[in-house]
């Protein structure tokens, strides 16, 4: 169930500060591989984008020292991380917790928008298509990650739940956070 009153935590500096020095190319390659795995397990996500399946989106977690360029690539997505502004058809900006909360259904997008925790710029119909596609897919990024960890799934799962509790970031879908 989505929250109706918006109280969006900020990403803890302990998590954000290292991103100032870390090389972004390996992270971009890892996130691209991860997003392609998601594309394989959720092909409807990209079909649901319709006319926007090849539209670049800028995702700007405002409490992190980086910007994400998501290019859906008609189901073969690429993700590029950069420390400078980039161009895309639409820009979705807000704290990392808000962005993850949208993906996992923990926050209501309209409430975030009207509380100004979320800023949408550019092609709003493209942003709406992305939001609807993600909502429809009911993604759980932690579950997707756990599927990659094999025998380490249980300890990784415990670590993700602990990180979620300590930071307030939605790292899993709220109804699944209890398992």
Order of alpha helices (4+ residues) and beta strands (2+ residues): alpha-alpha-alpha-beta-beta-beta-beta-alpha-alpha-beta-alpha-alpha-alpha
